[in-house]
Amino acid sequence: QGASVIMSELKPYFNDILSAMLAHKCPPDPNAVCPCGATANTWCMECWESPLYCASCIVQQHCHMPLHWVEQWNGRFFEHKGLAALGLVMGLHHNGGVCAQAPSNHAMAKLTAVHTNGIHSVTLAYCHCARDIKVTDQLLLAGLFPGTFKQPASTFTFAVLKDYHIHALQSKKTAYNYFEALRRLTDNILPGTMKARHCMTIIIARVWAYLKAVKRSGQVYGINKLLPPSHIAGSLAICCPGCPEDGFNMASNWRATPLNKRHIHTAWSNGNGNHGLQRKGGKTDDPDDIELWGGKGYFARTKKYEEFLKTVPDSEEKSTCVNLKAINIQNKAKFCNCVITGVVAVTCGRHAMFYPCVMVDMQKGEKYAHMDYALASVL
């Protein structure tokens, strides 16, 4: 009833809302005059209540906002354009201006910049004051993540990487769907005219997520020097701050606690498996895939775990009961073509936070050996 009541209250205002939507998309008089005296025929679609200016004034106003979209009157309609088409040059390390030391033969560079509002063709002016500053360092310091570190021709803004990271975690959006939305934001009429870059988005997003974890965990600042030896060196995982840990969040005389209060110093661990996190084999596998976390997150170290699995005999429990044969058939169908049939993890029983470096993969269903390894890693 709550939703229907709100809808009935809004319905009489539909015409007013539509009028406001049309007025918002309708720019002022295209024959207006810019404050500089020139013909005002361009307005920014992203600045708050932007009036009409001439192209030169729009470019000057956007030296620190080079990735806004503008519309320019071409005599028949307002044409959607990027600021680079109006002559804007993104100067690096000179407060948006062009470096005076730049040689004339390669002072400018054309790149593709992927931002939260679409895909832009931009013109960059690198700094040539210091010869030892690499091009990729200039891009990174300007908030632009290069697609390649050899000869970068495309970049991703830090803002779009952060935006995609949040969307991927919260709404489970794939890189393909996210990039297709960016193509729509760039040109909703002919989105297919822009080159697909979702494969590069996946790679850069993986690197971005890893580097953000290094930053947020404090490893980039050498936080291990301030933590007790019980903490895993180089760990990027978030440890439970509430569970008792000697030398970290417990009093130095905790061993003298009376017997009737020993429960406050008890650590509870719960182990469980999840068969929903499967991975099927096939042509999508990359045998040369690079592991970024390397056992510094929530999963155990891959090589050490694989060595342990070699010592575990491969045994399969078979049921002779007629009523349980259906379960055996279901398991075969459920795990068909699966390289990984699920994961096993251990959490703290009080706060349900995952322990670092203990999650392991399962093969051909769940075994006691999987849980033994995970629990031994916690202990």
Phi and psi in degrees as a GROMACS rama.xvg file:
@    title "Ramachandran Plot"
@    xaxis  label "Phi"
@    yaxis  label "Psi"
@TYPE xy
-60.0877  -44.4648  GLY-2
-66.2685  -40.6034  ALA-3
-66.9618  -34.5525  SER-4
-66.5808  -44.0308  VAL-5
-63.3481  -40.0343  ILE-6
-64.6377  -41.1098  MET-7
-66.5063  -30.3503  SER-8
-74.4673  -30.3499  GLU-9
-81.0487  -30.5136  LEU-10
-56.0173  -41.05  LYS-11
-64.4532  -15.9328  PRO-12
-99.2561  8.05223  TYR-13
-59.9751  -43.0561  PHE-14
-63.929  -39.0058  ASN-15
-65.0259  -39.8702  ASP-16
-66.2741  -42.4901  ILE-17
-63.2258  -39.6151  LEU-18
-63.0241  -41.586  SER-19
-66.6008  -37.6681  ALA-20
-63.8202  -41.3881  MET-21
-68.4052  -39.5403  LEU-22
-67.307  -34.5289  ALA-23
-66.9001  -34.8763  HIS-24
-84.7161  -10.9623  LYS-25
-95.2683  110.992  CYS-26
-71.8999  169.242  PRO-27
-63.5158  -174.412  PRO-28
-57.1531  121.965  ASP-29
-66.9371  -11.1832  PRO-30
-94.8098  15.6629  ASN-31
-69.7121  166.489  ALA-32
-112.279  133.616  VAL-33
-70.244  150.731  CYS-34
-54.1975  -24.7946  PRO-35
-80.2845  -7.64825  CYS-36
103.447  -14.5021  GLY-37
-80.9102  171.681  ALA-38
-70.1332  127.118  THR-39
-90.3819  110.056  ALA-40
-134.087  10.7915  ASN-41
-134.447  139.116  THR-42
-140.244  150.447  TRP-43
-86.6326  132.894  CYS-44
-81.8998  -11.0176  MET-45
-114.967  -19.8513  GLU-46
-73.8645  149.657  CYS-47
-69.6364  118.532  TRP-48
47.5407  52.8827  GLU-49
-73.084  127.01  SER-50
-81.6241  -176.944  PRO-51
-83.2467  138.238  LEU-52
-133.7  170.91  TYR-53
-79.054  164.857  CYS-54
-61.9688  -37.1022  ALA-55
-65.1027  -42.6513  SER-56
-69.1531  -36.8663  CYS-57
-60.8674  -42.6963  ILE-58
-64.3741  -43.3524  VAL-59
-64.0129  -37.5719  GLN-60
-70.8623  -22.0188  GLN-61
-109.405  27.957  HIS-62
-66.2251  -24.7046  CYS-63
-107.149  5.31698  HIS-64
-134.437  59.4961  MET-65
-73.8546  -8.73731  PRO-66
-107.996  28.469  LEU-67
-85.7681  152.683  HIS-68
-95.7011  142.525  TRP-69
-126.792  164.63  VAL-70
-126.417  133.829  GLU-71
-124.449  134.066  GLN-72
-73.901  123.086  TRP-73
-105.845  13.596  ASN-74
102.05  -21.1017  GLY-75
-123.847  -36.4441  ARG-76
-158.983  168.93  PHE-77
-82.714  117.008  PHE-78
-92.3543  132.84  GLU-79
-74.5717  125.059  HIS-80
-142.562  160.386  LYS-81
-94.139  159.084  GLY-82
-67.2691  -25.8435  LEU-83
-63.9829  -30.3451  ALA-84
-67.7343  -20.4267  ALA-85
-93.4831  -0.580961  LEU-86
106.659  8.27121  GLY-87
-74.1375  133.967  LEU-88
-118.171  126.966  VAL-89
-84.6427  101.901  MET-90
-84.1804  132.243  GLY-91
-99.3461  134.686  LEU-92
69.4442  15.9489  HIS-93
-136.92  37.7307  HIS-94
55.3671  37.6054  ASN-95
89.4125  -9.0089  GLY-96
-91.9786  171.598  GLY-97
-89.5559  138.01  VAL-98
-67.0104  130.809  CYS-99
-72.5215  -19.106  ALA-100
-88.8697  0.608951  GLN-101
-70.7467  129.478  ALA-102
-67.563  148.2  PRO-103
-69.2719  -23.5227  SER-104
-77.7013  -24.8311  ASN-105
-144.508  49.0593  HIS-106
-74.9858  -29.5893  ALA-107
-115.275  154.137  MET-108
-140.785  137.235  ALA-109
-94.8791  125.768  LYS-110
-135.755  164.65  LEU-111
-105.921  126.101  THR-112
-115.088  122.713  ALA-113
-95.4409  120.269  VAL-114
-126.352  174.462  HIS-115
-65.6229  -20.5365  THR-116
-104.503  9.16163  ASN-117
139.964  -165.298  GLY-118
-112.978  122.128  ILE-119
-114.042  143.974  HIS-120
-97.1807  114.95  SER-121
-119.238  158.477  VAL-122
-113.378  121.628  THR-123
-108.576  146.043  LEU-124
-120.782  107.021  ALA-125
-74.5679  157.385  TYR-126
-85.2971  134.61  CYS-127
-120.364  14.821  HIS-128
-66.3406  -44.6717  CYS-129
-110.437  118.408  ALA-130
-69.6042  -22.4838  ARG-131
-87.1596  -2.09217  ASP-132
-83.1916  117.49  ILE-133
-72.7052  156.346  LYS-134
-62.4832  -41.8888  VAL-135
-65.4019  -34.6225  THR-136
-66.2092  -38.7597  ASP-137
-63.6249  -39.79  GLN-138
-65.3735  -45.3203  LEU-139
-64.2686  -41.6528  LEU-140
-66.9653  -22.4337  LEU-141
-89.1286  3.25679  ALA-142
83.4061  24.9217  GLY-143
-119.992  117.855  LEU-144
-89.6222  114.04  PHE-145
-69.3112  143.454  PRO-146
-68.9361  -28.6818  GLY-147
-144.405  152.764  THR-148
-99.9664  7.48469  PHE-149
-93.2224  -66.1439  LYS-150
-134.764  82.0208  GLN-151
-63.4854  126.893  PRO-152
-118.297  -10.3683  ALA-153
-141.146  149.525  SER-154
-136.866  157.8  THR-155
-121.582  127.202  PHE-156
-69.3519  150.541  THR-157
-58.9414  -31.7113  PHE-158
-64.7556  -41.2378  ALA-159
-72.7623  -32.2872  VAL-160
-67.7393  -40.6666  LEU-161
-65.8406  -40.4202  LYS-162
-64.6436  -45.0197  ASP-163
-66.1198  -37.3671  TYR-164
-59.8784  -43.7247  HIS-165
-67.7034  -42.2431  ILE-166
-63.9421  -40.2914  HIS-167
-66.0627  -37.1614  ALA-168
-77.1667  -41.5977  LEU-169
-85.2771  -47.4444  GLN-170
-103.854  1.73517  SER-171
59.1565  32.7898  LYS-172
-76.6663  135.69  LYS-173
-79.8998  161.449  THR-174
-63.5758  -34.3548  ALA-175
-63.6487  -48.7262  TYR-176
-66.6258  -37.1222  ASN-177
-65.2677  -43.2585  TYR-178
-70.5905  -33.3702  PHE-179
-63.9344  -35.2671  GLU-180
-65.3913  -38.3363  ALA-181
-65.0383  -35.7291  LEU-182
-64.5551  -38.3814  ARG-183
-65.4821  -39.0258  ARG-184
-66.5716  -30.1926  LEU-185
-75.4831  -50.0588  THR-186
-150.086  101.13  ASP-187
-79.0274  -8.75238  ASN-188
-90.4525  -46.8238  ILE-189
-127.619  67.7486  LEU-190
-67.7818  -23.0119  PRO-191
-73.5483  -9.04221  GLY-192
-73.808  -15.4355  THR-193
-93.4617  141.718  MET-194
-67.1063  135.426  LYS-195
-74.0185  132.367  ALA-196
-130.377  24.7192  ARG-197
-69.3811  -28.0743  HIS-198
-65.6364  -42.2807  CYS-199
-67.7816  -32.9594  MET-200
-61.8652  -40.0741  THR-201
-61.1957  -45.2665  ILE-202
-66.1219  -49.0046  ILE-203
-65.1556  -36.6851  ILE-204
-66.2511  -35.6536  ALA-205
-63.4808  -45.8627  ARG-206
-64.2409  -41.1562  VAL-207
-62.1785  -45.4557  TRP-208
-62.6844  -39.384  ALA-209
-66.9671  -46.5219  TYR-210
-66.4734  -33.6226  LEU-211
-65.8606  -36.2896  LYS-212
-66.8534  -38.903  ALA-213
-62.1986  -39.9005  VAL-214
-69.4906  -47.9411  LYS-215
-71.5348  -28.1829  ARG-216
-75.4577  -14.2529  SER-217
87.9284  0.521827  GLY-218
-64.8862  -31.5468  GLN-219
-67.4363  -19.6342  VAL-220
-101.178  4.32094  TYR-221
72.4764  45.6426  GLY-222
-68.9178  -18.7135  ILE-223
-61.0783  -23.6231  ASN-224
-67.6776  -21.9986  LYS-225
-100.837  -4.15928  LEU-226
-102.924  154.779  LEU-227
-67.9067  159.941  PRO-228
-61.287  -20.2017  PRO-229
-67.784  -21.138  SER-230
-74.0881  142.038  HIS-231
-70.8595  126.046  ILE-232
-64.5932  130.045  ALA-233
78.7788  9.05952  GLY-234
-68.52  135.757  SER-235
-102.53  -1.63898  LEU-236
-81.9294  158.345  ALA-237
-91.7695  116.577  ILE-238
-82.5765  150.233  CYS-239
-67.3339  120.799  CYS-240
-79.3114  -12.0823  PRO-241
-94.9662  -24.4775  GLY-242
-70.6178  140.652  CYS-243
-65.8825  133.464  PRO-244
-143.046  120.7  GLU-245
-62.7509  131.149  ASP-246
82.3965  4.01235  GLY-247
-125.745  -58.0041  PHE-248
-132.181  25.2725  ASN-249
-123.12  150.667  MET-250
-66.0349  152.155  ALA-251
-66.2407  -25.4114  SER-252
-102.703  30.5367  ASN-253
-65.0106  -23.844  TRP-254
-69.2055  -16.5829  ARG-255
-90.4407  13.6984  ALA-256
-65.8338  136.486  THR-257
-57.9744  153.873  PRO-258
-61.1717  -32.3709  LEU-259
-75.4899  -2.92256  ASN-260
-123.507  16.8352  LYS-261
-66.2296  -19.6127  ARG-262
-66.5936  -24.2395  HIS-263
-72.327  -15.5424  ILE-264
-107.135  17.1716  HIS-265
-94.3038  130.303  THR-266
-97.5382  128.545  ALA-267
-107.509  132.473  TRP-268
-126.367  133.945  SER-269
-118.352  133.141  ASN-270
-116.153  142.372  GLY-271
-158.805  160.356  ASN-272
-112.737  156.717  GLY-273
-136.073  112.009  ASN-274
-87.3809  2.09528  HIS-275
-79.591  -18.8993  GLY-276
-95.2056  74.7577  LEU-277
-102.442  161.341  GLN-278
-138.726  122.637  ARG-279
-91.4268  147.187  LYS-280
-84.5551  171.688  GLY-281
143.955  -158.977  GLY-282
-70.3418  -15.2815  LYS-283
-79.9654  -10.5352  THR-284
-69.2004  141.193  ASP-285
-117.401  105.967  ASP-286
-65.9046  -19.0835  PRO-287
-102.162  18.2631  ASP-288
-61.6593  140.84  ASP-289
-99.3525  130.78  ILE-290
-89.2932  117.565  GLU-291
-83.6395  -46.5639  LEU-292
-73.5261  -37.1902  TRP-293
56.6517  43.8053  GLY-294
79.0629  11.0491  GLY-295
-96.7534  1.44092  LYS-296
-106.769  -128.033  GLY-297
-97.5329  -18.6449  TYR-298
-85.0537  150.308  PHE-299
-70.5937  163.268  ALA-300
-64.1669  126.981  ARG-301
-61.6752  -51.9399  THR-302
-63.5866  -41.7424  LYS-303
-65.6824  -38.7345  LYS-304
-69.6898  -38.973  TYR-305
-65.1391  -36.44  GLU-306
-65.16  -36.5174  GLU-307
-66.7861  -40.0633  PHE-308
-63.5803  -28.3892  LEU-309
-66.8113  -23.3748  LYS-310
-88.3077  -6.0519  THR-311
-95.7073  122.96  VAL-312
-67.101  146.132  PRO-313
-87.5429  101.096  ASP-314
-123.463  142.594  SER-315
-123.7  123.737  GLU-316
-74.0021  129.281  GLU-317
-117.589  135.826  LYS-318
-100.289  134.327  SER-319
-93.2346  -4.30046  THR-320
-77.3022  133.498  CYS-321
-62.7763  -38.0219  VAL-322
-69.3858  -19.3374  ASN-323
-99.3449  -0.787788  LEU-324
-65.4439  -32.1438  LYS-325
-63.2633  -33.2573  ALA-326
-68.029  -39.8096  ILE-327
-62.8695  -41.4315  ASN-328
-66.0774  -39.4879  ILE-329
-63.3162  -40.1464  GLN-330
-64.5544  -38.3797  ASN-331
-64.8497  -40.4619  LYS-332
-72.9729  -35.5464  ALA-333
-67.9662  -36.7385  LYS-334
-105.019  20.9642  PHE-335
-66.0522  130.71  CYS-336
62.8063  19.8793  ASN-337
-91.746  125.655  CYS-338
-79.0306  -40.3284  VAL-339
-120.418  124.756  ILE-340
-95.7402  0.659995  THR-341
153.413  -171.619  GLY-342
-133.219  158.538  VAL-343
-122.345  134.256  VAL-344
-140.144  162.33  ALA-345
-124.541  131.896  VAL-346
-122.366  160.351  THR-347
-75.627  134.054  CYS-348
-69.8515  -19.6376  GLY-349
-88.9648  -36.33  ARG-350
-122.162  -0.44381  HIS-351
58.0454  37.0698  ALA-352
-102.368  138.922  MET-353
-70.4407  140.238  PHE-354
-76.5721  144.275  TYR-355
-75.1278  147.213  PRO-356
61.2651  32.6927  CYS-357
-126.986  -13.706  VAL-358
-71.6876  133.186  MET-359
-131.191  156.477  VAL-360
-83.6254  152.966  ASP-361
-109.647  146.1  MET-362
-125.925  127.877  GLN-363
58.7527  45.1096  LYS-364
91.3229  -174.457  GLY-365
-93.381  137.981  GLU-366
-126.593  156.435  LYS-367
-62.4061  -30.201  TYR-368
-63.2775  -34.5789  ALA-369
-63.4  -47.8497  HIS-370
-69.3142  -34.7536  MET-371
-60.9838  -43.5105  ASP-372
-66.7093  -42.8622  TYR-373
-64.8282  -43.9144  ALA-374
-68.495  -37.4159  LEU-375
-65.4536  -33.4376  ALA-376
-65.4619  -35.6435  SER-377
-68.8208  -45.1368  VAL-378
